Structures are given as structure tokens and as C-alpha cells.
Amino acid sequence: MDERFDQVEGQISETRTEMRATASTLRVEVKELRGELKATGKELRGEIAGVEAGLRQEIAGVEKGLRQEIADLGTELRQEIVGVEERLRTQANEHRAESWEQFGKVHEDMRQMHRDMQQMNASILGLHHTMTRIAWSVAITLLAGVIGVLLSSL
């Protein structure tokens, strides 16, 4: 049995030695893997930083282009608004001139109607005077006729 214990102790000793060697090898491999991971991480960070910088530049370029387009559109819109304002002012001035012209015509027509009414009133007044004279003449003639008949009857 001693032999078996010795064999088992030997095997245990060999297994421990193998385990230590394997652990040492694993430690070395883990260190190498950590180093590779660090290197890969640095490379990836560098690539990400490069891509990020490129994207930032691209975004800045697009932003600048969009700002310029917006500024150009604003300028165009302002010019269009100025044109529309000018057309509206021109139309308003034309309408105002037409309105004043029509007002002048209506005012002149009203003055003419007033003069015509004054003439008509004067004509009616003259007709009234003439009819009054005729009536007085008829009345005087009738009165003279009545007086003449009365005098001749006497």
C-alpha cells in the first residue's frame, strides 16, 4: 500500500506540477491576450476617433451647406416679398387713381345735375311768373269785361 500511496503522491505531485505549468502558461496567455485586447482597444479607439473626426467634419460641411442654402432661400424670399410689395403698391396706386378719377366724374355729374336742377327751378319759376301774369291778365280782362257789361247795362 505504501507503494500505492507513493504512486498516488507521485501522481498528485505530477498533476500539481502540470497544473502549475498550465497555470503559468495560462497566465502568460492571459497577459498576452490582455495586451492584445489593449492594443486592439487602442486601435479601435483610434479608428473611432478618426471616424468621429471625419463625421464631425462631414456634419460641419453639411451644416455649412444647409446654412448657406437657408441664407440663399431667405435672400430669395426677401427679394420675392419686395417684388410682391412693389406690385401691390403699384396696384393700390392704380386703384386709388381710378377711384379718384371716378370720384371726380361722379362729383362733376352731381355738379351738372345741380346746375340742371337750378335751371329747371328757374324755368319753373319763370313759367310760374308767366302763368301768374296770364292769370292776372285774364282776371283783369274778365274784370274789365264784367265792368263793361255792368256799365253798358246801366
C-alpha angles and dihedrals in degrees: 000000000000087000091055092048089049090049092048091046089049092049090046089049091049091046090050090049091048090047091050091049091047091046090049090048090047091050090052091047092047089051090049091048091048090050090049090047090050091048092046090046090051091048092048091047089050091049091046090049090049093048090045091051090048091049091048090052091046091049090047089051092048090045091051090048092049092047089051091048090049091048091049091048090048090052092048091048092049090051091049091048090051089050092049091047090051092049091048092048090049091049092046091050090049091049091047091050091048091048092051090047091051091044089053091050092048090047091050090047089051091050090050090049089050091051090046090051090049090051091047091049090048090049091048090047089049090048089049091051091047092048090046090052090047090049091049091046091049091045092049091046091049091046090050089047092049090046090047092050090046092049094047091050091055 
